[in-house]
Amino acid sequence: MHIKNPSSRVRAALGAVAALGVLALAACSSDTPAETTSSSAAEPAASDSAMTETMEVTDVTVGLIPILDVGPIYLGVEKGFFEEEGLNLSLELAQGGAFIIPSVSQGDYEFGFSNVTSLILATANGVGLEAVGPGASTNGTEEDMAAVLTTSDSGISTAKDLEGKKVGVNALANVNTATINQMVRDDGGDPTKVTYVELPFPDIVPAIVSGDIDAGQVVEPFRTAGVNQDLVSIGSNFLAMSPTFMIAEYFTSSDYAAENPDVVAAFEAALAKSFEYATANPDEVRAIVLDYTQMDEETANAVRLPGWPSEIDAASVDLQAELAVTDGTLAEIPDLSNLK
């Protein structure tokens, strides 16, 4: 795989967590990818080599977020699952799903990874999108890969305590703000009193430590980075919704799906193989993360892995739509059959 080095600016911003601050340039800019990985480097299985030589290969670009959740697609590239389906993938990183959606809808990327809430809001605004597979979910245990972190002396110990505080999130009006808001409600608080600050994931832990924000929502590997700097968790905003809460999906544009059904079917098949393999081989997921981040091996062995479901969870899509209505980001729930 060809990996571009992250920028010194982000490494400096991460300071003590430079090894986890990971993913630099792309996590800070939706316009300039930090990394491009091509599946042409993967070698097909020997039994499939003859078929691969004669198969027409389609180049596709996939927009991703630099987090642990996307490990299976990197693993699938390495194992040749996409090449076996006639696809040559270029993997590019961006700050969040809200930044990837326009690139997919405009045809810059053929596929993308996004939190479901952002896909719902885009659908409600008339953006033609179609889910092609689940992205990631809570792992069904109390050891979740997401957390709302704060300092031990912040005075924040429950979700209600976030009232009047500044909370860092990777994007506004997405799954993180929606689920934190629900945590606050469930704890008897008023989420309208929470001030959200948009920051790239690698910048959230340093901002908590420096006191620029009072708390922040992170996923792995940034959860482990924060814990290693003595930050404390007040809970997982995802696990608070459901033990099997589907956070994200892979998607394409409605136009691309209609014009390229064979490519979409091939992507879906390879993605399913990748998820199945990743679930059965967690140690290989931890190893592949070392290739597309600058995480060290000790940290890779310590992080909590998400779940990678075999199919889209319609209940999670419906719940995120309901939360959007409750938050006032949606007036009413649109037809979401395209995301189920």
C-alpha positions as CSV (number, residue, x, y, z in Angstrom):
1,M,0.0,0.0,0.0
2,H,1.1,3.5,-0.7
3,I,0.8,5.7,2.4
4,K,1.4,9.4,2.5
5,N,3.0,10.7,5.7
6,P,0.8,13.0,7.8
7,S,1.6,16.6,8.2
8,S,3.9,18.0,10.9
9,R,1.2,20.5,11.9
10,V,-1.1,17.8,13.1
11,R,1.7,15.9,14.7
12,A,2.6,19.0,16.7
13,A,-1.0,19.6,17.7
14,L,-1.3,16.1,19.1
15,G,1.9,16.5,21.2
16,A,2.1,13.5,23.5
17,V,-0.4,11.6,21.4
18,A,1.4,12.0,18.1
19,A,1.5,8.3,17.6
20,L,-2.3,8.4,17.8
21,G,-2.8,11.6,16.1
22,V,-2.8,9.6,13.3
23,L,-4.1,10.5,10.1
24,A,-3.2,14.0,10.0
25,L,-3.9,15.9,6.8
26,A,-7.1,14.2,5.9
27,A,-8.6,14.4,9.3
28,C,-8.0,18.2,9.2
29,S,-9.2,18.9,5.7
30,S,-12.0,17.5,3.6
31,D,-10.4,18.9,0.5
32,T,-6.9,17.3,0.7
33,P,-6.8,13.6,1.4
34,A,-4.1,12.4,3.8
35,E,-3.8,9.0,2.2
36,T,-4.6,7.2,-0.9
37,T,-4.5,3.4,-0.9
38,S,-4.9,1.4,-4.1
39,S,-6.0,-2.2,-4.1
40,S,-3.9,-2.9,-7.1
41,A,-1.1,-3.7,-4.6
42,A,-3.1,-6.7,-3.3
43,E,-2.3,-10.0,-4.9
44,P,-5.3,-12.2,-5.8
45,A,-5.5,-15.7,-4.5
46,A,-3.8,-18.2,-6.8
47,S,-7.0,-20.0,-7.6
48,D,-8.5,-16.8,-8.8
49,S,-5.5,-15.5,-10.8
50,A,-6.7,-16.6,-14.2
51,M,-10.2,-15.1,-13.7
52,T,-8.6,-11.8,-12.4
53,E,-6.4,-11.5,-15.5
54,T,-9.4,-11.6,-17.8
55,M,-11.8,-9.7,-15.6
56,E,-12.5,-6.0,-16.5
57,V,-11.2,-3.9,-13.6
58,T,-13.1,-0.9,-12.5
59,D,-11.4,1.9,-10.7
60,V,-13.4,3.4,-7.8
61,T,-12.6,5.9,-5.1
62,V,-13.9,5.4,-1.5
63,G,-14.1,8.3,1.0
64,L,-13.3,7.2,4.5
65,I,-12.9,8.6,8.0
66,P,-9.5,8.0,9.7
67,I,-10.9,5.8,12.5
68,L,-10.7,2.2,13.5
69,D,-14.2,1.5,12.1
70,V,-12.9,1.4,8.5
71,G,-10.2,-1.2,9.2
72,P,-12.1,-4.0,7.4
73,I,-12.1,-2.2,4.0
74,Y,-8.3,-1.8,4.3
75,L,-8.1,-5.5,5.3
76,G,-10.3,-6.4,2.3
77,V,-8.0,-4.6,0.0
78,E,-5.0,-6.4,1.4
79,K,-6.7,-9.8,1.1
80,G,-7.7,-9.1,-2.5
81,F,-11.4,-9.3,-1.9
82,F,-12.1,-6.2,-4.0
83,E,-9.7,-7.2,-6.7
84,E,-11.5,-10.6,-6.9
85,E,-14.7,-8.7,-7.6
86,G,-13.0,-6.7,-10.4
87,L,-12.5,-3.5,-8.4
88,N,-9.4,-1.4,-7.9
89,L,-10.0,0.8,-4.9
90,S,-8.4,4.1,-4.0
91,L,-9.1,4.9,-0.4
92,E,-9.1,8.6,0.6
93,L,-9.6,10.1,4.1
94,A,-11.7,13.1,5.2
95,Q,-12.8,14.6,8.5
96,G,-16.3,13.1,8.7
97,G,-19.3,11.8,6.8
98,A,-20.8,15.2,6.3
99,F,-17.7,16.1,4.3
100,I,-17.7,12.9,2.3
101,I,-21.4,13.0,1.2
102,P,-20.9,16.0,-1.2
103,S,-17.9,14.3,-2.8
104,V,-20.0,11.2,-3.4
105,S,-23.1,13.1,-4.7
106,Q,-20.9,15.2,-7.0
107,G,-19.2,12.1,-8.4
108,D,-15.7,12.8,-6.9
109,Y,-16.0,9.5,-5.0
110,E,-17.9,6.5,-6.1
111,F,-18.5,5.3,-2.6
112,G,-18.2,6.7,0.9
113,F,-18.5,6.0,4.6
114,S,-20.7,8.2,6.8
115,N,-22.6,8.2,10.0
116,V,-26.2,7.5,9.5
117,T,-27.5,10.8,10.8
118,S,-25.6,12.8,8.2
119,L,-27.0,10.5,5.5
120,I,-30.6,11.0,6.8
121,L,-30.2,14.8,6.8
122,A,-28.8,14.7,3.3
123,T,-31.7,12.6,2.1
124,A,-34.1,15.0,3.7
125,N,-32.5,17.8,1.7
126,G,-33.0,16.0,-1.6
127,V,-29.5,14.5,-2.0
128,G,-29.9,11.2,-3.9
129,L,-28.0,8.5,-1.9
130,E,-28.2,4.8,-1.5
131,A,-26.7,2.6,1.3
132,V,-24.7,-0.3,0.1
133,G,-23.8,-1.9,3.4
134,P,-23.4,-1.3,7.2
135,G,-20.4,0.6,8.3
136,A,-19.9,-0.1,12.0
137,S,-21.8,-0.6,15.2
138,T,-21.4,-0.9,18.9
139,N,-19.8,-4.2,19.8
140,G,-22.5,-5.5,22.1
141,T,-20.4,-5.2,25.2
142,E,-19.8,-2.6,27.9
143,E,-16.3,-2.1,26.5
144,D,-17.4,0.2,23.7
145,M,-15.0,2.0,21.3
146,A,-16.7,5.4,21.8
147,A,-16.7,7.7,24.8
148,V,-17.4,11.2,26.0
149,L,-14.2,12.2,27.7
150,T,-13.3,14.9,30.2
151,T,-10.7,15.7,32.8
152,S,-11.0,14.2,36.3
153,D,-11.4,17.7,37.9
154,S,-13.9,19.1,35.4
155,G,-16.9,18.6,37.6
156,I,-18.5,16.6,34.8
157,S,-19.5,13.1,36.0
158,T,-22.8,12.5,34.2
159,A,-24.4,13.6,30.9
160,K,-26.5,16.2,32.7
161,D,-23.3,17.9,33.8
162,L,-22.6,18.8,30.1
163,E,-25.2,21.6,30.5
164,G,-23.4,24.9,30.0
165,K,-20.2,23.2,28.8
166,K,-18.3,23.2,25.6
167,V,-18.2,19.7,24.0
168,G,-15.9,18.8,21.1
169,V,-17.4,16.7,18.2
170,N,-16.0,15.9,14.8
171,A,-19.0,17.5,13.0
172,L,-22.1,19.4,14.0
173,A,-25.6,17.9,13.7
174,N,-24.4,14.4,13.2
175,V,-24.7,11.1,15.1
176,N,-22.4,12.3,17.9
177,T,-24.4,15.4,18.7
178,A,-27.7,13.6,18.4
179,T,-26.7,10.7,20.7
180,I,-25.1,13.0,23.3
181,N,-28.2,15.1,23.3
182,Q,-30.3,12.0,24.0
183,M,-27.8,11.0,26.8
184,V,-28.4,14.4,28.4
185,R,-32.2,14.1,28.1
186,D,-32.1,10.6,29.6
187,D,-30.1,12.0,32.5
188,G,-32.7,14.8,33.1
189,G,-30.8,17.5,31.5
190,D,-31.4,20.1,28.7
191,P,-29.2,19.5,25.6
192,T,-30.0,22.9,24.3
193,K,-27.6,24.2,27.0
194,V,-24.7,22.2,25.6
195,T,-22.3,24.1,23.3
196,Y,-20.8,22.0,20.6
197,V,-17.4,22.8,19.1
198,E,-16.5,21.2,15.7
199,L,-12.9,19.7,15.7
200,P,-11.2,16.9,13.8
201,F,-11.0,13.8,15.9
202,P,-7.2,14.1,16.4
203,D,-7.6,17.5,17.9
204,I,-10.3,16.7,20.5
205,V,-8.2,15.1,23.2
206,P,-5.5,17.8,23.0
207,A,-8.3,20.4,23.3
208,I,-9.7,18.8,26.4
209,V,-6.3,18.5,28.0
210,S,-5.5,22.2,27.2
211,G,-8.9,23.3,28.6
212,D,-10.1,24.8,25.3
213,I,-13.2,22.6,25.6
214,D,-14.7,20.9,28.7
215,A,-15.4,17.5,27.2
216,G,-15.3,15.7,23.9
217,Q,-16.7,12.8,22.0
218,V,-14.2,10.4,20.5
219,V,-13.9,6.9,19.0
220,E,-10.9,4.7,18.8
221,P,-7.9,5.2,18.6
222,F,-8.6,8.6,20.2
223,R,-10.5,7.1,23.2
224,T,-7.3,5.2,24.2
225,A,-5.2,8.3,23.6
226,G,-7.4,10.2,26.0
227,V,-7.4,7.5,28.6
228,N,-3.6,7.3,28.4
229,Q,-3.6,11.0,29.3
230,D,-5.7,10.5,32.4
231,L,-9.0,11.6,30.8
232,V,-12.1,9.9,32.2
233,S,-15.2,8.7,30.4
234,I,-18.7,9.6,31.4
235,G,-20.0,6.9,29.1
236,S,-20.5,5.9,25.5
237,N,-23.0,7.9,23.6
238,F,-23.5,5.0,21.2
239,L,-23.9,2.3,23.7
240,A,-26.4,4.5,25.5
241,M,-28.6,4.1,22.5
242,S,-28.4,0.3,22.0
243,P,-26.0,-2.6,22.5
244,T,-26.1,-3.1,18.7
245,F,-26.4,0.5,17.6
246,M,-25.4,0.9,13.9
247,I,-23.5,4.1,13.7
248,A,-22.5,4.3,10.1
249,E,-23.0,3.0,6.5
250,Y,-21.2,2.7,3.3
251,F,-23.1,4.4,0.5
252,T,-23.1,5.7,-3.1
253,S,-25.1,8.2,-5.1
254,S,-28.5,7.1,-6.4
255,D,-27.3,8.0,-9.9
256,Y,-24.2,5.9,-9.7
257,A,-26.2,3.0,-8.3
258,A,-28.7,3.2,-11.2
259,E,-26.0,3.5,-13.8
260,N,-23.5,0.9,-12.4
261,P,-25.5,-1.9,-10.7
262,D,-22.8,-4.4,-11.4
263,V,-20.1,-2.3,-9.8
264,V,-22.3,-1.7,-6.7
265,A,-23.1,-5.4,-6.4
266,A,-19.4,-6.2,-6.6
267,F,-18.6,-3.6,-3.9
268,E,-21.3,-5.0,-1.7
269,A,-20.0,-8.5,-2.1
270,A,-16.4,-7.6,-1.4
271,L,-17.4,-5.4,1.6
272,A,-19.4,-8.3,3.1
273,K,-16.3,-10.6,2.7
274,S,-14.2,-7.9,4.4
275,F,-16.6,-7.6,7.4
276,E,-16.8,-11.3,7.8
277,Y,-13.1,-11.7,7.7
278,A,-12.5,-8.8,10.1
279,T,-14.9,-10.1,12.6
280,A,-13.3,-13.6,12.5
281,N,-9.7,-12.1,12.6
282,P,-9.6,-9.2,15.0
283,D,-5.8,-9.5,15.4
284,E,-5.4,-8.8,11.6
285,V,-7.6,-5.7,12.0
286,R,-5.3,-4.5,14.7
287,A,-2.3,-5.2,12.4
288,I,-3.8,-3.4,9.4
289,V,-4.5,-0.3,11.4
290,L,-0.7,0.1,11.6
291,D,-0.6,0.5,7.9
292,Y,-3.2,3.3,7.4
293,T,-2.4,5.2,10.7
294,Q,0.7,6.0,12.7
295,M,-0.6,4.1,15.7
296,D,2.0,2.1,17.5
297,E,1.6,-1.7,18.1
298,E,1.0,-1.3,21.8
299,T,-1.9,1.0,21.2
300,A,-3.3,-1.1,18.4
301,N,-3.4,-4.0,20.8
302,A,-5.2,-1.9,23.5
303,V,-7.9,-0.2,21.5
304,R,-11.5,-1.5,21.6
305,L,-12.8,-2.7,18.3
306,P,-16.3,-1.8,17.0
307,G,-18.8,-4.3,15.7
308,W,-19.0,-5.0,12.0
309,P,-22.6,-6.2,11.4
310,S,-23.5,-8.5,8.5
311,E,-26.5,-6.4,7.4
312,I,-28.0,-2.9,7.8
313,D,-29.9,-2.4,11.0
314,A,-33.1,-0.6,10.0
315,A,-34.0,0.1,13.7
316,S,-30.8,2.2,14.1
317,V,-31.7,4.2,11.0
318,D,-35.2,4.9,12.4
319,L,-33.8,5.8,15.8
320,Q,-31.4,8.3,14.3
321,A,-34.2,9.9,12.3
322,E,-36.4,10.2,15.4
323,L,-33.5,11.8,17.3
324,A,-33.1,14.3,14.4
325,V,-36.7,15.3,14.7
326,T,-36.4,15.6,18.5
327,D,-33.4,17.9,18.1
328,G,-35.1,20.0,15.5
329,T,-32.7,19.3,12.7
330,L,-35.5,17.5,10.8
331,A,-39.1,18.8,10.6
332,E,-40.3,15.3,9.7
333,I,-38.9,12.0,8.8
334,P,-38.5,11.5,5.0
335,D,-38.7,8.2,3.1
336,L,-35.5,6.4,4.3
337,S,-35.9,3.2,2.3
338,N,-32.7,4.2,0.4
339,L,-30.8,3.8,3.7
340,K,-32.2,0.4,4.8
